[in-house]
Amino acid sequence: MNPVPRGSRPEPVASDEVTRSGSLPVRPLGRMRQRMVGLMGPAFVAAVAYVDPGNFATNVESGARFGFLLLWVVLSANVVAMLLQYLSAKLGIATGRSLPELCRDHYPRPVVWALWFQAEIVVIMTDLAEFIGGAVALNLLFGMPMFQGGILIAVASFVVLAIRTARHRRFEAAVTALLAIVVGAFLYATLNADIPLGGLAAGLVPRFDGSASLLLAAGIVGATVMPHAVYLHSALTQERFEGDHGLHRDTLIRVQRMDVVLAMGVAGLVNMAMLVSAASMLRRPGVEPTLHGAYAEFTQVSGALTAMLFAIALLASGLASSSVGVYAGQVVMQGFLRRRIPLPVRRLVAVVPALAVLAFGVDPTHALVLSQVVLSFGIPFALIPLLLLTRRADVMGDWVNRRATTVAAGCATAVIVALNVVLVFLALPSL
């Protein structure tokens, strides 16, 4: 028997498929669809990172300050995110390993340790943003002090993580349900907004209006393309597609492509709805372009229900993103170092910096901006290894990128890295 080349996978065939003549019968369409639907879900967990409180902050500020001007940036960032998450998902399926594990296998030990260290900082900063967003939501809804709100978010995230420990499909369902709350809230806000169609169309034309708009554009990209989501997605598909699932390579590609397009499409529409709602209802003199300012203005312009749904969506986003962030941290440590610590312990470690920020009374919007600046440093360290590994035939086997895919991903990576360099240099003097 010929050995299977490293990085490739044999085409699985269910044991009951082969007839005595050796031919493969046509699988009933209903049964095939059930198997395909059953393999979907990982992208929806990763998509939560694309509608986290950092997205709320950047989209609300962009709409309130510049109207529809940066709508094209939101759209472009989410289209690029589809490509990058697709590559991450494909990497996990093709190799049966996560991106951190493959970095450990193919790069020198000092490089691996450096990648792990920056990835841990990325996870901590991600948790910082999620806790702050959840605490702000509780403050808006119930007047709860920020520090107590952060503690309550930490406790609630333990519940979601307990679901993940019990069964990963239930975890995916819980996270998807929280994502659905965010979708429903902004769907309502958008339908109740008076949106000028001319301004909406003009927002899809690429342009800027000074350095401030360029800074916000970089912030939108930094808040959209999240390094921990790239690490996590490869691990999620690795888990979901392991074993004998009875599907061939072309079908597997189609399944994960559908999963990514649907999940990232939903996340992209939510982000666009955030900006459109803010541009329609918040762009007026005297409006403070912060989460608290947006809540107050939504109350005056569209009513208490719209404002309450905004706060509920922020709460659901913070809770879901926090739980996904801790899981990503586990993937990072296990992949780069072959070490695993209990999820509750990692949760406690991640809580400390966030609660410290809340305890010292740091301005929430300022802290969110700072977290996005720090996160921007981690983007190249996730995207460049992803691109280099998925273009290698010795790693991916038959799943290796086509040349056009590599070129497109390379161009997207270069633009994202450049924008985040702009973000760092423009934002640091004001921090």
C-alpha positions in Angstrom: 0.0 0.0 0.0 1.4 3.4 -0.9 1.8 5.8 2.0 -0.3 8.9 2.3 1.7 12.0 1.6 2.2 14.3 4.5 -0.4 17.0 4.6 -2.9 15.2 2.3 -5.9 13.2 3.3 -7.4 10.1 1.7 -10.8 10.4 0.1 -13.1 8.8 2.7 -15.7 6.3 1.5 -18.4 5.0 3.7 -18.3 1.2 4.1 -21.8 0.7 2.8 -21.1 2.6 -0.4 -19.1 0.0 -2.4 -21.2 -2.5 -4.3 -20.0 -5.9 -5.3 -19.1 -4.6 -8.7 -16.9 -2.0 -7.1 -18.9 0.9 -8.3 -20.2 3.7 -6.1 -24.0 4.1 -6.0 -25.7 7.5 -6.0 -26.2 8.6 -2.4 -29.8 9.7 -1.6 -30.0 13.5 -1.8 -31.7 13.9 1.6 -29.0 11.8 3.3 -26.2 13.8 1.7 -27.8 17.1 2.7 -28.1 16.0 6.3 -24.5 15.1 6.4 -23.5 18.4 4.9 -25.6 20.4 7.2 -24.3 18.4 10.2 -20.7 19.4 9.3 -21.6 23.2 9.2 -21.2 25.4 12.2 -17.5 26.2 12.9 -17.6 29.4 10.8 -20.5 30.7 12.9 -18.4 30.4 16.0 -15.5 32.2 14.3 -17.9 34.9 13.0 -18.6 36.0 16.5 -15.2 37.7 16.5 -16.4 39.8 13.6 -19.3 41.4 15.6 -17.5 41.9 18.9 -17.6 45.1 21.0 -14.6 46.5 19.1 -16.8 46.4 15.9 -19.5 48.2 17.8 -17.1 51.0 18.8 -15.5 51.5 15.4 -18.8 51.2 13.4 -20.7 53.5 15.7 -18.0 56.1 15.7 -17.6 55.9 11.9 -21.3 56.4 11.3 -21.7 59.2 13.8 -18.7 61.2 12.6 -18.6 60.5 8.8 -22.0 59.1 7.9 -21.9 56.5 5.2 -18.4 57.5 4.0 -16.7 54.3 5.3 -19.4 51.8 4.4 -17.2 50.5 1.6 -14.4 49.8 4.1 -16.8 47.6 6.2 -17.9 45.7 3.1 -14.3 45.2 1.8 -13.0 44.1 5.2 -15.7 41.4 5.5 -15.1 40.1 1.9 -11.4 39.8 2.7 -12.4 38.0 6.0 -14.3 35.4 4.0 -11.2 34.5 2.1 -8.9 34.4 5.1 -11.4 32.3 7.2 -11.8 30.0 4.2 -8.1 29.4 4.1 -8.0 28.7 7.8 -10.9 26.3 7.6 -9.3 24.5 4.6 -6.0 24.3 6.5 -7.7 22.4 9.4 -9.5 20.0 7.1 -6.5 19.3 4.8 -3.9 18.6 7.5 -6.0 17.6 10.5 -4.0 20.2 12.5 -4.6 23.7 13.7 -2.6 26.7 12.5 -0.6 27.0 15.8 0.2 23.2 15.6 1.5 23.6 12.0 3.6 26.6 13.0 5.2 24.5 15.8 5.9 21.7 13.2 7.5 23.9 10.5 9.2 26.8 12.2 12.3 27.0 14.5 11.6 26.9 18.3 12.5 30.6 18.9 10.0 31.6 16.2 7.3 29.4 17.7 7.8 30.9 21.2 7.6 34.4 19.8 4.4 33.5 17.9 2.9 32.0 21.0 3.8 35.0 23.2 2.2 37.6 20.8 -0.8 35.3 20.4 -1.4 35.2 24.1 -1.3 39.0 24.2 -3.8 39.0 21.3 -6.1 36.8 23.3 -5.8 38.9 26.5 -6.5 42.1 24.5 -9.5 40.4 22.9 -10.9 39.5 26.3 -10.3 43.0 27.5 -12.5 44.4 24.7 -15.2 41.7 25.3 -15.4 42.3 29.0 -15.5 46.1 28.6 -18.3 45.8 26.0 -20.3 43.5 28.2 -19.9 45.7 31.2 -20.9 48.8 29.2 -24.1 46.9 28.1 -25.0 46.0 31.7 -24.4 49.6 32.7 -26.7 50.9 30.0 -29.4 48.3 30.7 -29.4 48.2 34.5 -27.2 51.0 35.7 -24.8 48.4 37.0 -21.3 49.7 37.9 -18.6 48.7 35.4 -16.6 46.6 37.7 -19.5 44.5 38.9 -20.7 44.2 35.3 -17.3 42.8 34.4 -17.5 40.2 37.1 -21.0 39.2 36.0 -19.9 38.8 32.4 -17.0 36.5 33.6 -19.5 34.4 35.6 -21.9 34.2 32.6 -19.1 33.2 30.2 -18.3 30.2 32.5 -21.8 28.9 31.8 -21.2 29.1 28.0 -17.8 27.4 28.4 -19.4 24.7 30.5 -21.6 24.0 27.5 -18.5 23.7 25.3 -17.0 21.2 27.7 -20.1 19.1 27.6 -20.6 19.0 23.8 -19.1 21.2 21.1 -22.3 21.2 19.0 -24.2 22.7 21.9 -21.5 25.3 22.3 -21.9 26.2 18.6 -25.6 26.4 19.1 -25.3 28.7 22.1 -22.9 31.0 20.4 -25.0 31.1 17.2 -28.1 32.0 19.3 -26.2 34.9 20.8 -25.1 36.0 17.3 -28.8 35.8 16.2 -29.7 38.3 19.0 -27.2 40.7 17.5 -28.6 40.2 14.0 -32.2 40.7 15.2 -31.3 43.9 17.1 -29.6 45.6 14.2 -32.2 44.3 11.7 -34.8 46.1 13.7 -32.7 49.3 14.1 -32.0 49.4 10.3 -35.6 48.8 9.3 -36.7 51.7 11.6 -34.1 54.1 10.4 -34.7 56.7 7.7 -31.9 55.8 5.3 -31.2 58.1 2.4 -30.6 55.7 -0.5 -28.3 58.2 -2.3 -26.0 58.5 0.8 -26.1 54.7 1.1 -24.9 54.3 -2.5 -22.3 57.0 -2.1 -20.9 55.1 0.9 -19.9 52.2 -1.4 -17.6 54.4 -3.4 -14.0 54.1 -2.1 -12.7 57.5 -0.7 -11.6 59.1 2.5 -12.0 62.5 4.2 -8.8 63.4 5.9 -6.5 61.5 8.3 -9.3 61.0 10.9 -11.3 58.9 8.4 -8.2 57.0 7.5 -7.6 56.2 11.1 -11.2 55.0 11.5 -10.9 52.9 8.4 -7.8 51.2 9.8 -9.7 50.7 13.0 -12.5 49.0 11.2 -10.1 46.6 9.5 -8.3 45.9 12.7 -11.6 45.2 14.5 -12.8 43.0 11.7 -9.9 40.8 10.8 -9.1 39.2 14.2 -6.0 37.0 14.7 -7.6 34.7 17.3 -10.4 33.9 14.9 -7.9 32.8 12.3 -6.2 30.5 14.8 -9.5 29.2 16.1 -11.2 28.4 12.8 -8.5 25.9 11.8 -9.0 24.1 15.1 -12.8 24.0 14.8 -12.7 22.4 11.4 -10.0 20.0 12.5 -12.4 18.8 15.2 -15.5 18.8 13.0 -14.1 17.0 10.0 -12.0 14.3 11.8 -13.1 10.7 11.5 -15.0 8.9 8.7 -17.7 11.4 7.6 -18.3 9.6 4.3 -17.8 12.7 2.1 -15.4 13.3 -0.7 -12.9 16.2 -1.1 -15.1 18.3 -3.4 -18.0 17.9 -1.1 -15.9 18.9 1.9 -14.7 22.0 0.1 -18.3 22.9 -0.8 -19.5 22.4 2.8 -16.8 24.6 4.5 -17.2 27.2 1.7 -20.9 27.4 2.3 -20.3 27.6 6.1 -17.8 30.5 5.7 -19.9 32.4 3.1 -23.1 32.2 5.2 -21.4 33.0 8.6 -19.2 35.8 7.3 -22.0 37.1 5.2 -24.2 37.4 8.3 -21.4 39.1 10.2 -20.7 41.5 7.3 -24.4 42.5 7.1 -24.5 43.1 10.9 -21.4 45.4 10.6 -22.9 47.3 7.8 -26.2 47.6 9.7 -24.3 49.0 12.7 -22.7 51.7 10.5 -25.9 52.5 8.6 -27.9 52.8 11.8 -25.3 55.1 13.3 -25.0 57.2 10.1 -28.8 57.5 9.9 -29.6 58.4 13.5 -26.4 59.6 15.2 -24.8 62.0 12.8 -25.9 65.3 14.2 -24.2 68.1 16.1 -23.5 67.4 19.8 -23.7 63.6 19.6 -20.9 61.9 21.4 -19.5 59.1 19.2 -19.2 56.6 22.0 -21.3 53.6 23.0 -22.9 55.6 25.8 -23.6 58.5 23.5 -25.1 56.1 20.9 -27.4 54.6 23.4 -28.7 58.0 24.5 -29.1 59.2 21.0 -30.9 56.1 19.9 -33.3 56.7 22.8 -34.1 60.2 21.6 -34.3 59.6 17.9 -35.8 56.1 17.5 -37.2 55.4 21.0 -36.4 53.3 24.1 -36.9 50.0 22.3 -34.2 50.6 19.7 -31.8 51.8 22.4 -32.6 48.7 24.6 -32.0 46.4 21.6 -28.7 48.1 21.0 -27.6 47.4 24.5 -28.9 43.8 24.5 -27.0 43.2 21.2 -23.8 44.6 22.8 -24.3 42.3 25.8 -24.8 39.3 23.7 -21.8 40.2 21.6 -19.6 40.6 24.7 -20.7 37.3 26.2 -20.3 35.3 23.0 -17.0 36.9 22.0 -15.5 36.4 25.5 -16.3 32.7 25.5 -14.9 32.2 22.0 -11.8 34.2 23.0 -11.0 31.9 25.9 -11.4 28.8 23.7 -9.1 30.4 21.2 -6.6 30.9 24.0 -6.7 27.2 24.7 -6.1 26.4 21.0 -3.1 28.8 21.0 -1.4 27.3 24.0 -2.0 23.7 23.0 -0.9 24.3 19.5 2.3 26.3 20.0 3.5 24.7 23.2 1.7 21.4 23.6 0.4 22.6 26.9 -3.2 22.6 28.1 -4.6 24.3 31.2 -8.2 23.9 32.4 -10.6 26.4 30.7 -11.8 27.8 34.1 -8.2 28.6 35.0 -7.6 30.3 31.7 -10.8 32.2 32.2 -9.6 33.5 35.5 -6.3 34.6 34.0 -8.0 36.5 31.3 -10.4 38.2 33.7 -7.7 39.8 35.8 -6.5 42.5 33.3 -10.0 43.3 32.2 -11.2 43.8 35.8 -8.1 45.8 36.6 -9.0 48.2 33.8 -12.6 48.5 35.0 -11.6 48.9 38.6 -9.3 51.9 37.8 -12.2 53.6 36.0 -10.5 53.8 32.6 -12.8 55.4 29.9 -14.4 52.4 28.1 -14.2 53.8 24.6 -10.5 54.7 25.2 -9.8 51.2 26.5 -11.5 49.7 23.4 -9.4 51.8 21.1 -6.2 50.8 22.9 -7.2 47.1 22.7 -7.7 47.4 18.9 -4.3 49.0 18.5 -2.6 46.2 20.4 -4.6 43.6 18.4 -3.4 45.2 15.2 0.1 44.1 16.0 -1.0 40.4 16.0 -2.6 40.4 12.5 0.6 39.8 10.5 1.7 37.0 12.8 -1.4 35.1 12.0 -2.0 35.9 8.3 1.5 35.5 7.0 2.0 31.9 8.4 -1.5 31.1 7.1 -0.7 32.3 3.6 2.8 30.6 3.6 1.4 27.2 4.8 -1.6 27.0 2.6 0.5 27.6 -0.5 2.8 24.6 0.3 2.0 21.4 -1.5 4.0 19.4 1.1 1.6 20.7 3.8 -1.7 20.8 2.0 -1.4 18.0 -0.5 -4.3 18.2 -3.0 -5.8 21.0 -1.0 -2.9 23.4 -1.8 -4.0 27.0 -2.9 -4.4 27.8 -6.5 -2.1 30.5 -7.7 -4.9 33.0 -8.0 -6.0 32.3 -4.4 -2.5 32.8 -3.1 -2.1 36.1 -5.0 -5.5 37.4 -3.8 -4.7 36.4 -0.2 -1.3 37.9 -0.4 -2.6 41.2 -1.7 -5.3 41.2 1.1 -2.7 40.5 3.7 -0.4 43.3 2.5 -3.2 45.8 2.5 -4.4 44.7 6.0 -0.9 44.9 7.4 -0.3 48.4 5.8 -3.6 49.7 7.2 -2.8 48.5 10.7 0.6 50.1 10.6 -1.3 53.3 9.8 -3.6 52.6 12.7 -0.7 52.2 15.1 1.1 55.3 14.0 -2.0 57.5 13.9 -3.5 56.2 17.1 -0.6 56.1 19.5 -0.1 59.9 19.9 -3.7 60.2 21.0 -3.6 57.4 23.5 
